Amino acid sequence: MFLAVSASIAFAQPSPPQPKMSQNPFLVPYTTPHQTAPFDKITNADYLPAIKEGMVEGRKDVTAIVNNPAKPTFDNTIVALERSGDLLSKVTSVLFNLNSAETTPELQKIVKEASPMLSEYRNDIALNEKLFARVKAVYDQRASLKLNPEADMLLEKTYKRFSRNGANLDEKAKERLRAIDKELSQLSLEFGENVLNETNEYLMQVTDEKDLAGLPDYVREAAKATAKQKGKEGWVFTLQAPSYGPFMQYADNRELRKKLFMAFNSRSFQGNKNDNSAIIAKIVNLRYERANLLGYKTHADFVLEESMAGSTDKVQSFLNELVTYARPAAERQLAELTTYAKAHGFNEDKLQAWDNSYYAEKLKKEKYDLDDETLKPYFKLENVLNGAFTVANKLYGITFKERKDIPVYNPEVKTFDVFDKDGKFLAVFYGDYFPRPGKRSGAWMNDVQGQKVENGENIRPHIVNVCNFTRPTESKPSLLTFYEVTTLFHEFGHGLHGMLANGTYESLSGTSVPRDFVELPSQVMENWCYDPEALKLFAKHYQTGEVIPNKLIEKIRASQNFLAGLANLRQLRFGLVDMYYHSQKPTGESISQVENKIDSVANLFPHVDGVAFSPAFSHIFAGGYSAGYYSYKWSEVLDADAFEFFKEKGGLENKAAADSFRKNVLEKGGSEKPMELYKKFRGREPSPKAMLRRSGLIL
């Protein structure tokens, strides 16, 4: 598919031994169930030969379009280009999925060698003058073509892919653009590898059991298992979320909390081989130069032109306005938290950042008689996953059936067939839920195969959810914190966006939508975690089978906005830093100077020397959220407004809302403008008041 390859690049490394073409599983039809990727047969030696063959085939496809003697038409140019490069997409979707979820040093070397070639291939297409001339010829006659909305969107997006990627530049500018794209891809890849290295290389060993005071049994048990795995005595804590988060919440030892906090928040900011400071400066400057080359004032102006928000000014105003609601609430909440801490032995004037989670957990327990220790027994991973499946069944009629014969890239990965309410096959779903050294931190959704209609066949997607949840221990199954429950539902919402996709063109299908619209389906799903009807479907005690009591559900709902002002301010801090880097000419300021400026507005905790979050801010420097992190808050406006519609007339039984959401949002992908799709679903534009009400920022 046109331009569907990753732009990640790094320095070339020697190729691994290359197999004979006949042995390469990418180069023959898959014989697996639903033609899923044969992970059990793919070896590292297969990638580069298949990528090279894919580029040969892709270039042949483009040459055939360019040399077509017939005049340019929508079918022989736009659709033909959309259908080109299928083999390359097939290979790179597997490679880059594994480089995030199951990487190894050898795989990283392959990505570093492949990425420059892929970037060059992408630019060869985007900067092909004859190809662009044909695309432009079709675009110029679009008013007379009488295309349906989806085809019209494909034409517009295809033209813009060229115009927004240098097709109108002179030769000198094109060459500079190629060089920038190569370097940016290389830097992005290095940034992500550095963060992964920093996360994996750190451990905090505890040998005195007194230092475990305050930690629940499940945290101690997990730390003991980690120590055993790493050949250490005592207990080991890491920077992986299931280890870091509970330690910061429960550990009485303040010095060890500070130690772990400093390690986590100084990742890739320590002046060592994994330091990302210089990489950030290069990325920010290159993005700015690239935007200028293409005729845009800043990188943010370039990115936001194609967003739902539409402009830098609108995003900045949106974030600033939310700060005016969030900061006063956050100040009140921090004062309350500080007062509580002082009443319970804290003897300093101000709480530090490493005190926040610790005292927040205790205050939450006191105010609501609720903590993760109370809730975790009701959230066994398998039950929560089945709960997500059941909610999807109630809303959309779809069902999930586990399979054991679909190849996986790690034995922990579970696979499912997904069926529509009429029994028709919809998708393959992969669930990958536990941290590993080869998996980057966080949670995300990808597809290994996208959805499209080709030659009359609706080719169904293969969707992956990847998370880093609490592992089972020797005595307990995987019991999730409530935050992990909402994370599972969030990523599953992205998964539904992919699984229910029903478009014609893969580049417009599923999650191929603007960044500030893509979080709507995921955040809508999170709402069901607070809904009594939904919770009772899956929140069952792992030992007794008891359904979660009403009193606990009431406490979950009552505590939903606990410290919401602080939580909102934290998210706004990230979004404001992102916009500071990308919405102006680079200032040359240090990372600390940039973050200090934003912190004066959006952070209430005292400054700490030696820490910064930008060097590990993979969303904007190693992912696709540059000038787009605001989209989480933007999408909260959409999802709060949307969920009110679900709840107005029956919740899970609101078939009108569910059918409309599936038809106008989940199935449509990026086939129409997002605001038009939202209005078709809701009957009007979204109101921000729903989000402010839900967050407790207004009455």
C-alpha positions in Angstrom: 0.0 0.0 0.0 1.3 3.4 -0.9 3.6 5.0 1.7 2.6 2.4 4.3 6.1 1.7 5.4 7.8 2.9 8.5 10.1 5.9 8.3 12.3 4.7 11.1 16.0 4.7 10.1 19.4 4.2 11.7 23.0 3.6 10.7 23.4 0.6 8.4 24.8 -2.7 9.8 26.0 -5.8 7.9 23.2 -8.0 6.6 22.6 -11.3 8.3 23.0 -14.4 6.0 20.3 -14.4 3.4 18.3 -17.5 2.7 17.2 -18.8 -0.7 14.2 -17.0 -1.9 12.1 -20.2 -2.1 12.6 -20.6 1.7 11.4 -17.2 2.6 8.0 -17.4 4.2 7.1 -13.8 3.2 7.6 -14.6 -0.5 5.1 -17.5 -0.7 1.4 -17.5 0.2 0.7 -18.0 3.9 -0.9 -21.3 4.7 -1.8 -20.4 8.2 -5.4 -19.9 9.6 -6.8 -16.7 8.0 -3.3 -16.2 6.3 -1.9 -14.9 9.6 1.8 -14.1 9.8 3.7 -17.4 10.2 5.7 -16.2 13.2 6.9 -19.8 13.8 8.6 -19.9 10.4 9.9 -16.3 10.1 13.6 -16.0 10.9 15.6 -12.8 11.2 17.4 -13.8 8.0 14.1 -13.5 6.1 13.4 -9.8 6.6 16.0 -8.0 4.4 15.6 -10.2 1.3 11.8 -9.9 1.5 12.0 -6.1 2.0 14.3 -5.8 -1.1 11.9 -8.0 -3.1 9.0 -5.9 -1.9 10.7 -2.7 -3.0 11.3 -4.2 -6.4 7.7 -5.2 -6.8 6.5 -1.8 -5.4 8.7 0.1 -7.9 7.3 -2.1 -10.7 3.8 -1.1 -9.6 4.7 2.6 -9.7 6.4 2.3 -13.1 3.3 0.6 -14.6 1.2 3.5 -13.4 3.6 6.2 -14.7 4.0 4.4 -18.1 0.3 3.8 -18.6 -0.5 5.3 -22.0 -4.1 5.9 -21.0 -5.0 9.3 -19.6 -4.9 9.5 -15.8 -8.1 8.3 -14.1 -9.2 7.7 -10.5 -8.9 3.9 -11.1 -5.7 3.7 -13.2 -3.8 6.1 -11.0 -5.3 6.7 -7.5 -6.6 3.2 -6.9 -3.6 1.6 -8.6 -1.3 3.5 -6.3 -3.3 2.6 -3.3 -3.0 -1.1 -4.2 0.8 -0.9 -4.9 3.5 -2.2 -2.6 1.5 -4.9 -0.9 4.4 -7.3 -0.3 6.5 -4.5 1.3 3.6 -3.6 3.7 3.2 -7.3 4.5 6.9 -7.6 5.6 7.3 -4.2 7.4 4.1 -4.7 9.4 5.6 -7.8 11.0 9.1 -6.3 11.4 8.1 -3.1 13.1 5.5 -4.8 15.3 8.2 -7.1 16.6 10.7 -4.3 17.0 8.3 -2.8 19.5 6.9 -6.0 21.2 9.7 -8.6 20.9 12.9 -6.9 19.8 16.4 -8.3 20.1 19.8 -6.8 19.3 19.8 -8.7 16.0 16.4 -7.5 15.1 17.4 -3.9 15.9 20.4 -4.2 13.5 18.0 -5.4 10.8 15.7 -2.4 11.4 18.7 -0.1 11.2 19.8 -1.6 7.9 16.3 -1.7 6.4 15.2 1.7 7.5 17.4 3.8 5.2 16.2 1.7 2.2 12.6 2.1 3.2 12.9 5.8 3.6 14.6 6.1 0.2 11.8 4.0 -1.4 9.1 6.1 0.2 10.7 9.3 -1.1 11.3 7.9 -4.5 7.5 7.6 -4.7 6.6 10.8 -3.0 9.0 12.8 -5.2 8.3 11.1 -8.5 7.4 14.0 -10.8 5.7 11.9 -13.5 3.6 10.1 -10.9 2.6 13.3 -9.2 1.6 14.8 -12.5 -0.8 11.9 -13.0 -2.2 12.3 -9.5 -2.6 16.0 -10.0 -4.3 15.5 -13.3 -7.0 13.4 -11.5 -7.2 15.8 -8.6 -7.7 18.8 -10.8 -10.8 17.2 -12.4 -12.2 16.0 -9.1 -15.3 18.3 -9.3 -16.5 16.4 -12.4 -15.7 12.9 -11.3 -18.8 12.4 -9.1 -16.9 10.2 -6.6 -18.6 8.8 -3.5 -17.3 10.4 -0.2 -14.8 7.6 0.5 -13.3 7.7 -3.0 -13.2 11.5 -2.9 -11.3 11.4 0.5 -8.8 8.9 -1.0 -8.2 11.3 -3.9 -7.7 14.2 -1.5 -5.4 12.3 0.8 -3.4 10.9 -2.1 -2.8 14.4 -3.5 -1.9 15.8 -0.1 0.6 13.0 0.5 2.5 14.2 -2.5 2.1 18.0 -1.9 2.8 17.7 1.8 5.9 15.5 1.2 7.7 17.7 -1.3 6.3 17.0 -4.7 6.1 20.7 -5.5 9.7 21.4 -4.4 12.6 22.1 -6.8 15.3 19.5 -7.1 17.6 21.0 -4.5 14.9 21.2 -1.9 13.8 17.7 -2.7 17.3 16.4 -2.0 17.4 18.3 1.3 14.0 16.8 2.2 15.3 13.3 1.5 18.3 13.9 3.8 16.1 15.3 6.5 13.7 12.3 6.4 16.6 9.9 6.6 18.1 11.6 9.5 14.8 12.0 11.4 14.0 8.4 11.0 17.4 7.4 12.3 17.1 9.7 15.2 13.6 8.5 16.1 14.8 4.9 16.1 17.8 5.7 18.3 15.6 7.6 20.7 13.3 4.6 21.3 16.2 2.2 21.6 17.9 4.5 24.2 14.7 4.6 26.3 14.3 0.8 26.1 18.0 0.3 27.1 17.6 2.7 30.1 14.5 0.9 31.2 16.0 -2.5 30.9 19.4 -1.8 32.4 18.2 -0.4 35.7 17.3 -2.4 38.8 17.0 -1.6 42.5 18.0 -4.4 44.7 16.6 -4.6 48.2 18.2 -7.1 50.6 16.8 -5.8 54.0 13.1 -6.8 54.4 12.6 -3.8 56.6 12.9 -1.7 53.4 9.8 -3.4 52.0 7.5 -1.9 54.7 4.2 -0.8 53.3 4.4 -3.0 50.2 1.5 -5.5 49.7 2.3 -9.1 49.4 1.7 -9.2 45.7 4.4 -6.5 45.2 6.9 -8.3 47.4 6.2 -11.6 45.6 6.7 -10.1 42.2 9.9 -8.4 43.3 11.2 -11.7 44.7 10.4 -13.5 41.4 12.2 -10.7 39.5 15.3 -11.1 41.7 15.3 -14.9 41.1 15.0 -14.3 37.4 17.9 -11.9 37.4 20.1 -14.1 39.7 20.0 -11.6 42.6 19.4 -12.0 46.3 16.4 -10.4 48.0 14.0 -8.4 46.0 14.4 -6.5 42.8 12.4 -3.5 41.5 12.6 -2.2 38.0 11.4 0.7 35.9 8.7 -1.4 34.2 5.3 0.0 35.1 4.0 -3.1 37.2 7.1 -2.8 39.4 7.6 1.0 39.5 4.0 2.1 40.0 3.2 -0.1 43.1 6.5 0.7 44.8 5.8 4.5 44.4 2.3 3.9 45.8 3.0 1.8 48.8 6.7 1.8 49.9 7.1 3.5 53.3 10.8 4.0 52.7 10.9 7.6 51.3 14.6 7.5 50.3 14.0 4.4 48.2 10.9 6.0 46.6 13.1 9.0 45.7 15.8 6.7 44.4 13.4 4.9 42.1 11.7 8.2 41.1 15.1 9.7 40.1 16.0 6.6 38.0 12.7 6.6 36.2 12.6 10.3 35.5 16.2 10.6 34.4 16.0 7.9 31.8 18.1 8.9 28.8 19.0 12.1 30.6 22.2 11.1 32.3 25.0 12.1 29.9 25.7 8.4 29.0 25.5 6.4 25.8 21.7 6.4 26.1 21.3 10.1 26.6 18.6 11.6 24.3 19.3 15.3 24.9 21.2 15.9 21.7 18.8 13.7 19.7 15.8 15.9 20.9 17.6 19.1 19.7 18.3 17.5 16.3 14.8 16.2 15.9 13.2 19.5 16.8 15.4 21.5 14.5 15.0 19.1 11.6 11.2 19.0 11.9 11.2 22.8 11.9 13.4 22.9 8.8 11.3 20.3 7.1 8.1 22.3 7.7 9.8 25.5 6.4 10.9 23.6 3.2 7.3 22.6 2.7 6.0 26.1 3.2 4.8 25.9 6.8 5.7 28.2 9.6 6.4 25.4 12.1 6.2 21.6 12.4 2.9 22.0 14.4 1.4 24.0 11.6 2.3 21.2 9.2 0.9 18.5 11.4 -2.2 20.2 12.6 -3.4 21.2 9.1 -4.6 17.6 8.8 -6.0 17.4 12.3 -9.5 17.7 13.6 -8.4 20.8 15.5 -7.1 22.4 12.3 -4.6 24.9 13.6 -1.8 25.6 16.1 -3.7 28.5 17.6 -6.8 26.4 18.3 -4.8 23.7 20.0 -2.8 26.2 22.1 -6.1 28.0 23.1 -7.6 24.6 23.9 -4.8 23.6 26.2 -4.6 27.0 27.9 -8.3 27.0 28.6 -8.2 23.6 30.2 -5.3 24.8 32.4 -7.6 27.5 33.7 -10.0 24.8 34.9 -7.5 22.2 36.0 -4.9 24.3 37.9 -7.3 25.7 40.6 -8.7 22.3 41.2 -5.1 20.8 41.3 -4.0 23.5 43.8 -6.9 22.6 46.1 -6.2 18.9 45.8 -2.5 19.3 46.5 -3.3 21.4 49.5 -5.6 18.7 50.8 -3.0 16.0 50.1 -0.3 18.0 51.9 -2.5 18.6 54.9 -3.2 14.9 55.1 0.5 14.0 54.8 1.4 16.4 57.6 -1.2 14.9 59.8 0.4 11.5 59.2 4.0 12.2 59.9 5.3 14.2 56.9 7.4 17.1 58.4 8.4 19.2 55.4 6.7 22.3 53.9 6.0 20.8 50.5 5.4 17.3 49.1 7.9 16.2 46.6 6.9 14.3 43.4 8.0 11.0 44.9 5.5 11.6 47.7 2.5 12.1 45.5 1.4 8.5 44.7 2.3 7.3 48.2 0.1 9.8 50.1 -2.6 9.9 47.4 -3.1 6.1 47.9 -3.4 6.6 51.6 -5.8 9.6 51.3 -7.9 7.7 48.8 -8.1 4.7 51.2 -9.2 7.1 54.0 -11.7 9.1 52.0 -13.3 6.2 50.0 -12.2 3.1 52.0 -10.8 2.0 48.6 -7.4 1.0 47.3 -5.9 -1.4 44.7 -5.4 -4.1 47.3 -9.1 -4.2 47.8 -10.0 -4.1 44.1 -7.3 -6.4 42.6 -8.9 -9.7 43.6 -11.9 -8.8 41.4 -9.8 -8.0 38.3 -8.1 -11.2 37.2 -6.6 -10.5 33.8 -8.6 -13.3 32.0 -11.8 -12.0 33.5 -11.2 -8.5 32.5 -10.3 -9.5 29.0 -13.5 -11.5 28.8 -15.3 -8.5 30.2 -14.1 -6.4 27.3 -15.3 -9.1 24.9 -18.7 -9.2 26.7 -19.1 -5.4 26.5 -18.3 -5.5 22.8 -20.8 -8.3 22.4 -23.5 -6.4 24.2 -22.9 -3.3 22.2 -22.1 -4.7 18.7 -23.0 -8.3 18.8 -19.5 -9.6 18.1 -18.0 -12.7 19.7 -14.5 -14.0 20.4 -13.2 -17.5 20.2 -9.7 -18.4 21.4 -7.5 -20.4 19.0 -4.4 -22.3 19.7 -3.3 -23.0 16.1 -2.5 -19.4 15.0 1.3 -18.8 15.2 2.5 -16.2 17.7 5.8 -14.4 18.3 5.9 -15.2 22.0 4.2 -18.1 23.8 2.4 -15.6 26.1 0.5 -14.1 23.2 -3.2 -15.2 23.0 -5.1 -15.3 19.7 -8.8 -15.1 19.0 -11.1 -15.4 16.0 -13.7 -12.5 16.0 -17.1 -13.1 14.6 -20.0 -10.7 13.7 -23.5 -11.1 15.1 -24.4 -13.1 12.0 -21.5 -15.5 12.5 -19.4 -14.0 9.7 -15.6 -13.9 10.4 -14.5 -10.3 11.3 -10.9 -10.3 12.4 -8.0 -12.0 14.2 -7.2 -10.5 17.6 -3.8 -11.0 19.3 -3.5 -10.1 23.0 0.0 -9.6 24.5 -0.2 -8.5 28.1 3.1 -8.9 30.1 6.4 -7.0 30.2 9.5 -8.5 28.8 13.0 -7.2 28.2 12.3 -7.0 24.4 9.1 -5.1 24.8 9.0 -1.3 25.1 7.0 0.2 28.0 3.5 1.4 27.7 0.5 0.0 25.9 -0.5 0.2 22.2 -2.5 -1.3 19.4 -1.2 -2.2 15.9 -2.3 -4.2 13.0 -0.4 -7.0 11.3 -2.8 -6.9 8.4 -5.1 -4.0 7.6 -8.7 -4.1 6.3 -9.6 -3.4 2.7 -11.8 -4.5 -0.2 -9.9 -5.9 -3.1 -11.2 -7.8 -6.2 -14.6 -8.0 -4.5 -13.2 -9.6 -1.3 -13.4 -7.9 2.1 -10.0 -8.7 3.5 -10.3 -8.7 7.2 -7.8 -7.3 9.7 -5.3 -8.9 12.1 -5.2 -6.7 15.2 -2.7 -6.6 18.1 -3.1 -5.2 21.6 0.2 -4.9 23.5 0.4 -4.0 27.2 2.7 -4.3 30.2 0.5 -5.6 33.1 1.2 -7.3 36.5 2.5 -10.8 35.9 1.1 -13.9 37.7 3.2 -15.0 40.7 3.7 -18.4 42.2 0.6 -18.0 44.4 -1.7 -15.7 42.4 -2.9 -15.2 38.9 -2.4 -11.8 37.2 -4.5 -9.4 39.2 -4.8 -6.0 37.7 -4.9 -2.6 39.3 -7.9 -0.5 38.3 -5.6 1.6 36.2 -4.5 -1.5 34.3 -8.2 -2.4 33.8 -8.9 0.9 32.2 -5.7 0.5 30.1 -6.9 -2.9 28.8 -10.3 -1.4 27.9 -8.6 1.6 26.3 -6.4 -0.5 24.0 -9.3 -2.8 23.3 -11.2 0.3 22.1 -8.5 0.9 19.6 -8.7 -2.8 18.7 -12.4 -2.5 18.0 -11.7 0.5 15.7 -9.5 -1.9 13.7 -11.6 -5.1 14.0 -14.8 -3.4 12.9 -13.3 -1.5 10.0 -15.3 -1.8 6.9 -13.8 0.5 4.3 -12.7 0.0 0.7 -9.2 1.4 0.9 -6.7 0.3 3.5 -5.1 3.8 3.8 -8.4 5.1 5.1 -9.5 2.1 7.1 -9.6 1.5 10.8 -7.4 3.8 12.9 -6.1 5.7 9.8 -7.7 8.9 11.1 -6.4 12.2 12.5 -4.5 11.9 15.8 -7.1 13.9 17.7 -9.9 11.6 16.5 -8.1 8.2 17.0 -8.5 8.3 20.8 -12.3 8.5 20.7 -13.0 4.8 20.4 -10.4 3.9 23.0 -11.5 6.4 25.5 -15.2 5.6 25.0 -14.4 2.0 26.1 -12.7 3.2 29.3 -16.0 4.7 30.5 -17.5 1.2 30.8 -15.0 0.4 33.6 -17.0 2.8 35.8 -20.4 1.5 34.7 -22.1 -0.7 37.3 -23.9 -2.8 34.6 -20.6 -3.5 32.8 -18.5 -4.1 35.9 -20.8 -6.8 37.1 -20.2 -8.7 33.9 -16.6 -9.3 34.6 -15.5 -8.1 38.0 -15.6 -11.3 40.0 -13.4 -12.4 42.9 -10.7 -14.7 41.5 -11.1 -17.2 44.5 -14.8 -17.1 45.3 -16.4 -16.0 42.1 -18.3 -13.3 44.0 -19.5 -10.5 41.8 -18.1 -7.1 42.8 -20.4 -5.7 45.5 -22.4 -2.6 44.9 -20.6 -0.8 47.7 -17.3 -1.2 45.9 -18.7 -0.1 42.6 -20.1 3.0 44.4 -16.6 3.7 45.8 -15.0 3.3 42.4 -17.5 5.8 41.0 -17.2 8.2 43.9 -13.4 8.1 43.6 -13.4 8.6 39.8 -12.5 12.2 40.1 -10.1 11.8 43.0 -7.2 14.2 42.4 -8.6 14.8 38.9 -7.2 18.3 38.8 -3.7 17.0 39.4 -4.2 14.3 36.8 -5.5 16.7 34.2 -2.7 19.2 34.9 -0.2 16.4 34.4 -1.6 15.5 30.9 -1.8 19.2 30.0 1.9 19.5 31.0 2.8 16.9 28.4 0.7 18.5 25.7 2.1 22.0 26.4 5.7 20.8 26.3 5.0 19.0 23.0 3.6 22.2 21.5 6.5 24.3 22.9 8.9 22.2 21.0 7.0 22.1 17.8 4.9 25.4 17.4 7.8 27.9 17.2 11.2 28.3 15.8 13.6 26.2 18.0 14.8 28.4 20.8 18.1 26.6 21.5 17.0 26.2 25.1 18.0 23.2 27.1 15.5 20.5 28.0 15.5 21.7 31.6 14.8 25.3 30.5 11.9 24.2 28.3 10.3 22.0 31.0 10.8 24.7 33.6 8.9 27.2 31.5 5.9 24.8 31.2 6.2 23.7 34.8 5.6 27.3 35.9 2.1 26.9 34.5 1.3 23.2 34.7 3.3 21.6 37.5 2.8 22.2 41.2 5.5 20.0 42.7 9.0 21.5 43.5 11.7 21.5 40.8 14.1 18.5 41.0 17.5 18.8 39.5 18.6 16.0 37.2 15.3 14.8 36.0 13.2 15.5 32.9 10.5 13.6 31.1 11.3 14.8 27.5 14.2 12.4 27.0 11.8 9.5 27.5 8.8 11.1 25.9 8.6 8.4 23.2 5.1 9.5 22.1 6.5 12.6 20.4 10.1 11.7 19.6 9.8 8.0 18.8 6.2 7.7 17.9 3.6 9.5 15.9 2.3 12.1 18.4 4.6 15.1 17.7 2.4 18.2 17.9 -0.4 15.8 18.7 -0.2 14.9 22.3 -3.0 17.3 23.0 -5.2 14.8 21.2 -5.7 12.8 24.4 -7.5 15.7 26.0 -9.2 16.7 22.8 -10.6 13.2 22.5 -11.8 13.3 26.1 -14.2 16.0 25.0 -15.4 13.7 22.3 -15.6 10.5 24.4 -17.4 12.2 27.4 -20.0 13.7 25.1 -20.3 10.4 23.2 -20.7 8.3 26.4 -23.4 10.6 27.7 -25.3 9.6 24.6 -24.8 5.9 25.4 -26.1 6.4 28.9 -29.1 8.6 28.0 -31.1 5.7 26.8 -30.1 2.4 28.4 -26.3 2.1 28.6 -25.2 -1.3 27.2 -28.8 -1.8 26.0 -28.7 1.5 24.0 -28.7 -0.2 20.6 -29.4 3.1 18.8 -26.2 4.6 20.2 -24.1 1.4 19.7 -25.3 0.9 16.1 -24.7 4.6 15.3 -21.2 4.5 16.8 -20.3 1.4 15.0 -21.7 2.6 11.6 -20.5 6.2 11.7 -17.2 5.9 13.7 -15.8 2.4 14.1 -16.5 1.2 10.6 -15.8 4.4 8.7 -12.1 4.9 9.7 -10.9 8.0 7.9 -13.2 7.8 4.9 -14.8 11.2 5.8 -13.9 14.2 7.8 -14.0 13.3 11.6 -16.3 16.1 12.6 -18.8 15.0 9.9 -18.6 11.4 11.2 -19.1 12.6 14.8 -22.1 14.7 13.9 -23.6 11.7 12.0 -23.2 9.6 15.2 -24.3 12.2 17.8 -26.6 14.4 15.8 -24.5 17.5 16.7 -21.0 18.7 17.4 -19.5 17.7 20.8 -19.9 19.8 23.9 -16.8 20.3 26.1 -19.0 20.6 29.2 -19.5 16.8 29.3 -15.7 16.3 29.8 -15.5 19.1 32.4 -18.5 17.7 34.3 -17.0 14.2 34.3 -13.7 15.4 35.6 -15.3 17.4 38.3 -13.9 20.6 37.0 -17.3 22.2 36.7 -20.6 21.3 38.4 
